[in-house]
Amino acid sequence: MAQALWKRPGSPIGKKGPRKANPKYKRRSREPWTTEEVRELRSLAKGNTPTGVMSLKLQRPPAAIRSKAQREGISLKPANRSPYNRTSKPAKRRAR
């Protein structure tokens, strides 16, 4: 019986692209954090840097950055956003 067309070796369906043997963000995983790295993490968080960009700069997985920030008490939330429970005041309507 013939194989389905998408299961054949040359088929592009189901391929996810080439895998990297050593991705940049996993090179330093499971290594202890230095004080210099924690200082850099603080400065990146202060500048509203996304976690993915931080992971590339610090060469650690994004989950490790989130957990270290939580342990150190560093907020990764953007400073320019208002809390979710606040709503803007409705615009005043002119009386006719």
Contacts in CASP RR format, 6 or more apart in sequence:
PFRMAT RR
TARGET T0000
AUTHOR 0000-0000-0000
METHOD contacts of the structure
MODEL  1
MAQALWKRPGSPIGKKGPRKANPKYKRRSREPWTTEEVRELRSLAKGNTP
TGVMSLKLQRPPAAIRSKAQREGISLKPANRSPYNRTSKPAKRRAR
5 11 0 8 1.000
6 13 0 8 1.000
6 14 0 8 1.000
24 56 0 8 1.000
24 59 0 8 1.000
25 52 0 8 1.000
25 55 0 8 1.000
25 56 0 8 1.000
25 59 0 8 1.000
25 60 0 8 1.000
25 61 0 8 1.000
25 62 0 8 1.000
26 60 0 8 1.000
26 61 0 8 1.000
27 59 0 8 1.000
28 58 0 8 1.000
28 59 0 8 1.000
28 60 0 8 1.000
29 60 0 8 1.000
29 61 0 8 1.000
29 64 0 8 1.000
33 68 0 8 1.000
37 58 0 8 1.000
38 68 0 8 1.000
38 72 0 8 1.000
40 57 0 8 1.000
40 58 0 8 1.000
41 54 0 8 1.000
41 58 0 8 1.000
41 65 0 8 1.000
41 68 0 8 1.000
41 69 0 8 1.000
41 72 0 8 1.000
41 74 0 8 1.000
42 72 0 8 1.000
42 74 0 8 1.000
44 53 0 8 1.000
44 54 0 8 1.000
44 57 0 8 1.000
44 58 0 8 1.000
45 54 0 8 1.000
45 69 0 8 1.000
45 74 0 8 1.000
45 75 0 8 1.000
45 76 0 8 1.000
47 79 0 8 1.000
48 78 0 8 1.000
48 79 0 8 1.000
48 80 0 8 1.000
49 57 0 8 1.000
51 62 0 8 1.000
51 65 0 8 1.000
51 66 0 8 1.000
51 76 0 8 1.000
52 62 0 8 1.000
52 65 0 8 1.000
54 62 0 8 1.000
54 65 0 8 1.000
55 61 0 8 1.000
55 62 0 8 1.000
55 64 0 8 1.000
55 65 0 8 1.000
58 65 0 8 1.000
65 76 0 8 1.000
66 76 0 8 1.000
68 74 0 8 1.000
69 75 0 8 1.000
69 76 0 8 1.000
END
